[in-house]
Amino acid sequence: MKHLLSIENLEPSEIAQILADTATMKRERGRHANQPLAGQVWALLFAKSSTRTRVSFEVGIRELGGEPIFLSVSEIQLGRGEPIKDTARVLGRMVRGVVFRTFSQSDLEEFARYSAIPTINALTDEEHPCQLLADVFTFQEKRGSIRGKVVAFLGDGACNVANSWAFAASKCGFELRIAAPKGFHPSAQLLKRAGGKILVTPDVKSAAKGADLIYTDVWVSMGKEAESAQRLKKLRGYQINAALVKLAKPDALVMHCLPAYRGKEIDEETFEANAQTIFDQAENRLHAQKAILNWIVQ
């Protein structure tokens, strides 16, 4: 049985397979000859709010022949204190797979262990593998293979998306530069686990110089709202703007996983100048999600 819990757990060949299948899913949307989820009901179990992840999975499951059920944690017994392992064992007897969006990576892993059905990480505080796969696909769709390229991640270098980029660096063969202030660096333990060519620096200009891709995420992730003022103050110098983009390669892509807060991690002008790429990136969540679902039931 397959799960998608982390980029760390994927083999390079599996990443390559999912990316190749994403291209097929996009090209053949609306005329899929194969319906790998036909007759299957999948649960979307969400403890965190969502736009792109929820919609892409609900639409993707339907387009592959299945039926989704959306379960907000606040509306089921899990929200009243039922142990995760008990919810997992119940759902494991009723649905064919679960897309789980929650806070703790350990909760996700416990669910997968007890449910005995395919489980997909739709975001935890530690990782966001579905986003990473769509991001790499978007780059390769526009610029060719990401192998040998330079990715600059600016802002909160210890967030879940940055962690997924770190695990992907060695598996996909690119250089990752993380520009973040002290206190927002990935842990030494994570970097050791990730391996690959990763530079962590407080110098945003050196990270952006000659980069093929400049990437950012929100500065105040879900669950970090109480730290908002402190985070905005410390991250103020890590905004993507026109001056910073000029330091990258002339054809560098600017990407944002959304939602975007203009005037914070990216300014309005730069966001709109790169809106085509950013919203292609958002659309590609659907195609990547379908490729993940197809891979996981094979």
Secondary structure, 3 states (H helix, E strand, C coil): CCCECCHHHCCHHHHHHHHHHHHHHHHCCCCCCCCCCCCCEEEEEECCCCCHHHHHHHHHHHHCCCEEEEEEHHHCHHHHCCCHHHHHHHHCCCCCEEEEECCCHHHHHHHHHHHCCCEEECCCCCCCHHHHHHHHHHHHHHHCCCCCCEEEEECCCCCHHHHHHHHHHHHHCCEEEEECCCCCCCCHHHHHHHCCCEEEECCHHHHHCCCCEEEECCCCCCCCHHHHHHHHHHHHHHCECHHHHCCCCCCCEEEECCCCCECCCECHHHHHHCHHHHHHHHHHHHHHHHHHHHHHHC
